[in-house]
Amino acid sequence: SIPVLMDGGEVEVYSGFRVVHNMTRGPAKGGIRYHPAVTRDEVKALSMWMTWKCALMGIPFGGAKGGVICDPKQLSGGELERLTRRYTTEIINEIGPEKDIPAPDVGTNAQVMAWIFDTYSMNVGHSVLGVVTGKPLALGGSVGRDEATARGSLFSIRAALEKVGKPLRGATVAIQGFGNVGLNLARLLDADGARVVALSDSAGGVHRAAGIDVAAAVAHKRETGQLAGLAAADGLTNEELMELECDVLAPCALEQVIHAGNADRVRAGIVCEGANGPTTPAADAILEGNGVLVLPDVLANAGGVVVSYFEWVQGLQEYFWKEAEVNQKLQDIVVRAFEETWATHEQRGTSLRTAAYGLAVRRVAEATTIRGIYP
């Protein structure tokens, strides 16, 4: 329970959670989401996801996740700060740079992380840079963090295209979702010569077979709040975007957007899961049967947690890297994880998703076995 003094003088009591799934390979790691529909079961499932994601990437973390049932859009800045500081106080004995390291997620951002950092640091009597990641640069955040998830997806897409004998330059890409991941992925792909043929946000999308002017789309979104109406592009729905013929389809927004009802109509050669859980199990089987190569979320969107790891390392060292170094180290880790997953996929004859989870679970199991039982 999180009691919060509201601006009007009344006290509202919110419910929040912090779940640790596994700490065998190192401190727990995972974001905190503020959302009116977040549940304990959702947080528990997401914490497990983080365990496998960190293990697959080979970074020394276990999995955790946090959540507060609230609508941050309905809270004033002061109310949001008081909620965050009280939530931090409630979990303060459970978190720490060598114990459990929160990060931003849905409904939270760098400012929320700054409040958590300050609350924790004030309680222990000194600044602890490694207690959270996703902090502002002025408080020990890492350069490259904002676009890290998208950059990790870019590296996965490039590696997958190489495996199927296609260059990234000229490859056609449709991206669903134009938030942090989708927007940055569009920019990065465009800069590397890919042809972004479709983009969408929650209100709908735009399509241009010859390629969308990504810079113009970003400017239009900022000016109008939506992609619809972009000049020199045709409108389309999110559902239509999922069925476009293209080399790469990147769902970067919601869960379960590829399902049994539309999976048979997906005409992309590669699906890159920029979002968590965009493909249902039934759809996964259909896509595999149709020869669509799925880059699973546990691999394709892990760039964010990798650069969170870099931020944690930099905070512990109190020595900070240049952006080029961050991006190169990220590429090394993501490409290595992709190659390991691909090798398992070929050796075992499984999907990339099964290969990725198999690698991750095996690494956690090996660490558990080696550690043994105490006492």
C-alpha positions in Angstrom: 0.0 0.0 0.0 1.3 3.4 -1.0 -0.5 6.4 0.8 0.0 9.6 -1.1 -1.0 13.1 -0.1 -2.8 14.6 -3.1 -2.8 18.3 -4.1 -6.3 18.8 -2.7 -5.3 17.6 0.8 -6.9 14.2 0.7 -4.9 10.9 1.0 -5.2 8.3 -1.8 -3.9 4.8 -1.2 -2.3 3.1 -4.2 -1.2 -0.5 -4.6 2.2 -1.4 -5.9 4.5 -4.4 -6.4 8.1 -5.3 -6.7 8.7 -8.9 -7.8 12.1 -10.7 -8.0 12.1 -13.8 -10.2 15.7 -14.9 -10.0 19.1 -13.7 -8.7 21.2 -16.7 -9.4 23.4 -14.9 -12.0 23.6 -11.5 -10.3 21.4 -8.7 -9.0 17.8 -8.6 -10.1 17.0 -6.2 -13.0 13.8 -4.8 -14.3 11.6 -1.8 -14.9 8.9 -0.1 -12.9 5.6 0.6 -14.7 2.9 3.0 -13.7 -0.4 1.9 -15.3 -4.0 1.7 -14.2 -4.3 -1.9 -15.4 -1.0 -3.3 -14.1 -1.5 -6.5 -12.0 0.6 -8.6 -9.7 0.5 -11.6 -12.2 1.6 -9.3 -15.0 4.6 -8.1 -13.0 5.5 -11.6 -12.0 5.5 -12.7 -15.6 7.5 -9.7 -16.7 10.1 -10.4 -14.0 10.6 -13.9 -15.4 11.0 -12.5 -18.9 13.8 -10.3 -17.6 15.6 -13.3 -16.2 15.7 -15.0 -19.6 16.5 -11.8 -21.5 19.5 -11.0 -19.3 20.7 -14.6 -19.5 20.5 -14.7 -23.2 22.5 -11.4 -23.5 25.1 -12.8 -21.2 24.9 -9.9 -18.7 25.2 -10.7 -15.0 21.6 -10.0 -13.9 18.6 -11.9 -12.8 15.0 -10.7 -13.4 12.7 -8.4 -11.6 9.8 -6.0 -12.3 7.8 -3.4 -10.5 4.4 -1.8 -10.9 2.1 0.7 -9.3 -1.7 0.7 -10.1 -2.2 4.3 -11.1 -2.7 6.6 -14.1 0.3 8.9 -14.2 -1.4 11.1 -16.8 -4.0 12.0 -14.1 -1.4 13.0 -11.5 0.2 16.3 -11.0 4.0 16.6 -11.0 4.0 16.9 -7.2 1.6 13.9 -6.8 3.8 11.8 -9.1 6.9 12.7 -7.1 5.3 11.9 -3.8 3.9 8.6 -5.1 7.4 7.6 -6.4 9.2 8.6 -3.2 6.7 6.7 -1.0 6.9 3.6 -3.3 10.7 3.8 -3.1 10.5 3.9 0.7 8.3 0.9 0.8 10.7 -1.2 -1.3 13.9 0.4 -0.1 15.2 -2.6 1.7 14.6 -4.8 -1.3 16.5 -2.7 -3.9 20.2 -1.7 -4.2 23.0 -1.7 -6.7 24.1 -5.3 -5.7 20.5 -6.5 -5.0 17.8 -5.3 -7.3 18.2 -2.4 -9.8 15.0 -0.8 -11.1 14.7 1.1 -14.5 12.0 2.9 -16.5 9.1 1.1 -18.1 5.6 2.0 -19.2 4.5 5.2 -17.5 7.8 6.0 -15.9 10.8 7.9 -17.2 14.2 9.4 -16.3 12.7 11.9 -13.9 11.0 9.1 -11.9 14.3 7.3 -11.8 15.9 10.5 -10.5 13.4 10.6 -7.6 14.1 6.9 -6.8 17.8 7.6 -6.9 17.5 10.6 -4.6 15.1 8.9 -2.1 17.4 5.9 -1.8 20.6 8.0 -1.6 19.1 10.3 1.1 18.1 7.2 3.2 21.6 5.7 3.1 23.4 9.0 3.5 25.4 9.1 0.2 24.8 9.1 -3.5 24.4 5.6 -5.0 24.6 5.9 -8.8 24.0 2.2 -9.4 20.7 1.9 -7.6 18.6 2.6 -10.7 19.3 2.9 -14.4 17.6 5.1 -17.0 18.6 8.1 -15.0 19.2 11.6 -16.6 22.7 12.2 -17.8 23.2 14.8 -15.1 22.8 12.0 -12.5 24.9 9.4 -14.0 22.8 8.2 -16.9 24.4 6.6 -19.9 24.7 8.1 -23.4 22.9 5.9 -25.9 20.3 4.7 -23.5 17.3 6.5 -25.2 17.7 4.6 -28.5 19.3 1.5 -27.1 16.2 -0.8 -27.6 15.8 0.3 -31.1 19.5 0.0 -31.9 19.5 -3.5 -30.5 16.6 -4.3 -32.9 18.5 -2.8 -35.8 21.5 -5.1 -35.1 19.2 -8.1 -34.9 17.5 -7.2 -38.2 20.8 -6.6 -40.0 22.1 -10.0 -38.8 19.0 -11.8 -39.8 18.9 -10.3 -43.2 22.5 -11.4 -43.7 21.5 -14.9 -42.8 18.9 -15.0 -45.6 21.2 -13.3 -48.1 19.6 -9.8 -48.2 21.4 -6.5 -47.5 19.9 -4.0 -45.1 20.3 -1.3 -47.7 17.1 -1.2 -49.8 15.2 -3.7 -47.5 11.6 -2.7 -47.1 10.4 -2.3 -43.5 7.0 -1.7 -41.9 7.0 -0.5 -38.3 3.9 -0.6 -36.0 4.3 1.8 -33.1 5.9 5.2 -33.1 7.0 5.7 -29.5 10.5 5.5 -28.3 11.3 2.2 -30.0 9.4 2.5 -33.2 10.5 6.1 -33.9 14.2 5.5 -33.2 14.1 2.2 -35.2 12.7 4.1 -38.2 15.4 6.7 -37.9 18.2 4.2 -37.6 17.0 2.0 -40.4 16.5 5.0 -42.7 20.1 6.2 -41.9 21.4 2.7 -42.8 19.7 2.7 -46.2 16.6 0.6 -45.5 13.3 1.7 -47.1 10.7 2.4 -44.4 7.4 1.8 -46.3 4.9 2.0 -43.5 4.6 3.6 -40.0 1.8 3.6 -37.5 0.8 4.9 -34.1 -2.3 4.3 -32.0 -4.5 6.4 -34.3 -3.5 4.7 -37.5 -0.6 4.9 -40.0 0.8 5.9 -43.3 2.2 3.9 -46.3 4.4 4.8 -49.2 5.8 2.0 -51.4 8.7 4.2 -52.5 9.7 4.9 -48.9 8.5 7.3 -46.3 10.5 10.5 -45.4 11.2 9.5 -41.8 12.4 13.0 -40.8 9.2 14.5 -42.1 7.2 11.8 -40.3 8.9 12.6 -37.0 8.3 16.3 -37.5 4.6 15.7 -38.5 4.1 13.6 -35.4 5.5 16.2 -33.2 3.4 19.0 -34.7 0.1 17.2 -34.9 0.4 14.4 -32.4 -0.3 11.7 -35.0 1.1 10.2 -38.2 -2.2 10.4 -40.1 -2.2 13.2 -42.7 1.5 13.0 -43.5 2.1 14.5 -46.9 3.1 12.2 -49.8 1.8 9.1 -48.0 -1.4 7.1 -48.1 -3.3 6.3 -44.9 -3.7 2.8 -43.5 -4.9 1.1 -40.4 -2.7 -0.8 -37.9 -4.3 -4.0 -39.0 -3.5 -3.3 -42.7 0.1 -2.5 -41.8 0.5 -6.0 -40.3 -0.4 -7.5 -43.6 1.8 -5.5 -45.9 4.3 -7.3 -48.2 7.7 -6.3 -47.0 11.1 -7.7 -46.0 10.7 -6.9 -42.3 7.7 -6.2 -40.1 8.6 -4.7 -36.7 5.7 -4.6 -34.2 7.0 -2.1 -31.6 3.9 -1.2 -29.5 1.4 -3.5 -28.1 1.2 -7.2 -27.1 -0.6 -9.8 -29.1 -1.0 -7.8 -32.3 -0.1 -10.9 -34.4 -2.6 -13.5 -33.5 -4.4 -16.6 -34.9 -6.8 -14.3 -36.8 -4.2 -12.5 -38.9 -1.0 -14.5 -38.7 -1.8 -16.3 -42.0 -2.0 -12.9 -43.8 1.4 -11.7 -42.6 3.5 -11.3 -45.8 6.8 -10.1 -44.2 9.8 -12.4 -44.6 11.1 -11.4 -41.1 9.2 -10.3 -38.0 11.3 -8.4 -35.5 9.6 -8.2 -32.1 10.4 -4.7 -30.9 7.6 -4.9 -28.4 7.2 -7.5 -25.6 4.9 -10.3 -26.6 3.5 -9.0 -29.9 3.0 -12.5 -31.2 0.6 -15.1 -29.6 1.7 -18.7 -29.3 -0.9 -19.7 -31.9 0.3 -17.1 -34.3 3.9 -18.1 -33.7 3.1 -21.6 -34.9 1.4 -20.3 -38.0 4.3 -17.9 -38.9 6.8 -20.8 -38.5 4.7 -23.0 -40.7 4.6 -20.3 -43.4 8.4 -19.8 -43.3 8.3 -16.4 -41.6 11.5 -15.8 -39.6 10.6 -14.4 -36.2 13.2 -12.5 -34.2 11.8 -13.1 -30.6 11.4 -10.2 -28.2 13.9 -11.8 -25.7 16.6 -11.2 -28.4 15.3 -8.4 -30.6 14.4 -5.8 -27.9 17.1 -6.6 -25.3 19.2 -3.5 -26.3 17.6 -1.5 -23.5 18.6 -3.8 -20.7 22.1 -4.2 -22.2 22.7 -0.4 -22.0 21.1 -0.3 -18.6 23.8 -2.8 -17.6 26.4 -0.4 -19.1 24.9 2.4 -17.1 25.2 0.3 -13.9 28.8 -0.6 -14.7 29.7 3.1 -15.4 28.0 4.1 -12.1 29.9 1.6 -10.1 33.2 2.7 -11.8 32.2 6.4 -11.7 33.8 6.5 -15.1 31.6 7.2 -18.1 32.0 6.1 -21.8 31.5 7.9 -25.0 28.5 7.1 -27.1 30.5 5.4 -29.8 31.9 3.0 -27.2 28.4 2.3 -25.8 27.1 1.6 -29.3 30.0 -0.7 -30.2 29.7 -2.7 -27.0 26.0 -3.0 -27.5 26.5 -4.3 -31.0 29.1 -6.8 -29.8 26.7 -8.2 -27.2 23.6 -8.3 -29.4 25.3 -9.8 -32.4 27.0 -12.5 -30.2 23.6 -13.4 -28.7 22.1 -13.5 -32.2 24.8 -15.8 -33.5 24.5 -18.1 -30.5 20.8 -18.3 -31.0 21.1 -18.9 -34.7 23.6 -21.7 -34.2 21.2 -23.4 -31.7 18.3 -22.9 -34.1 20.3 -24.7 -36.9 21.7 -27.4 -34.7 18.4 -28.3 -33.0 16.0 -27.5 -35.9 13.9 -25.2 -33.6 12.5 -21.8 -34.1 14.7 -18.8 -33.0 12.3 -18.3 -30.0 12.8 -21.8 -28.8 16.5 -21.6 -29.3 16.7 -18.3 -27.4 14.7 -19.5 -24.5 16.7 -22.8 -24.4 20.0 -20.9 -24.2 18.7 -18.6 -21.5 17.2 -21.3 -19.3 20.3 -23.5 -19.7 22.5 -20.6 -18.5 20.4 -20.0 -15.4 20.2 -23.8 -14.7 24.0 -24.1 -15.1 24.6 -21.2 -12.7 22.1 -22.7 -10.2 23.8 -26.1 -10.4 27.3 -24.7 -9.9 26.2 -22.6 -7.0 24.7 -25.6 -5.2 22.5 -25.5 -2.1 23.1 -23.4 1.0 23.3 -24.3 3.8 
